[in-house]
Amino acid sequence: MAGGKKNARRQRAWIVFQDESGISERPSIRRTWSPRGQTPVLVHAFNWKKLSLCAAVAYRWDGRRARLWFQIKPGSYDGGGLIGFLEELRREMHRRKIILVWDGLPVHKSKVVQAYLRQKKGWVRQERLPAYAPELNPVESLWENVKGQELANFCAPSLEAAGAECRRGLRRAKRQESLLFSFLRHAGLTL
């Protein structure tokens, strides 16, 4: 990461951490309180439908700003869906240079995604996180935060309701730049 930080400063490139996750109607179970002798019971649908989440947390090379972008869609992310997210990120970043830091998910290594990244070589340079080290990605803390607050013990009546609650949590995190920097510190990283 140290080499990437130096390159980011030299190129005035944003360091962007990206990750995917998912939610369903099944609640994210968390500890809670209740009156003695009244065990809380969560009643929820048990189906296999899910929404996929994709997020990127970007940090400016000098550590002065942090930004969050996210996308929620039905089904799973494939090469085309991921490229769509990266294109949206590119527009939002106004084509500023970025260093994209992500894990070794097979879709990240796919031919179509790698061809796209080679085509955008002047805009993006990619760095891989070490295998089996999700704790180094600040976006993992974002997922924990949203699933531990807005989605904690939330028994969604529908997949759309779960998506709306998740969107509310992601918007909350997006508004709190200090929270985004805390995710970076939690990963043991600094700018």
Secondary structure as GFF3:
##gff-version 3
##sequence-region A 1 191
A	DSSP	alpha_helix	2	11	.	.	.	ID=ss1
A	DSSP	beta_strand	14	23	.	.	.	ID=ss2
A	DSSP	beta_strand	51	59	.	.	.	ID=ss3
A	DSSP	beta_strand	66	74	.	.	.	ID=ss4
A	DSSP	alpha_helix	79	92	.	.	.	ID=ss5
A	DSSP	beta_strand	98	102	.	.	.	ID=ss6
A	DSSP	alpha_helix	106	109	.	.	.	ID=ss7
A	DSSP	alpha_helix	111	119	.	.	.	ID=ss8
A	DSSP	beta_strand	124	128	.	.	.	ID=ss9
A	DSSP	three_ten_helix	134	136	.	.	.	ID=ss10
A	DSSP	alpha_helix	138	148	.	.	.	ID=ss11
A	DSSP	alpha_helix	159	175	.	.	.	ID=ss12
A	DSSP	alpha_helix	177	186	.	.	.	ID=ss13
###
